[in-house]
Amino acid sequence: MDLKLKQLNDSQHFQDIKKDMTNKVMSLAIPVIGVEPILPQRELDFESSASANSATPAYQQK
C-alpha cells in the first residue's frame, strides 16, 4: 500500500512540476493584454507601398 501511495505522490508531484513549467513557458510566449488595445509593431501608413508616387511610369510606343 505504501508503494502505491508513493507512486501516486510522485505522479502528482510530476504533474505539478509539469503544470508549473507549462505556465512559465506560456507566460514567456504570450504577452499579457492590458486595458489599452494592442497596437501593431509600427504604425501603418495611409498610402500603401504601391501608391502612385512610387509607381514605375509606362512608356509609350511611337
HELIX and SHEET records of a PDB file:
HELIX    1   1 ASP A    2  ALA A   29  1                                  28    
HELIX    2   2 ALA A   52  SER A   54  5                                   3    
END                                                                             
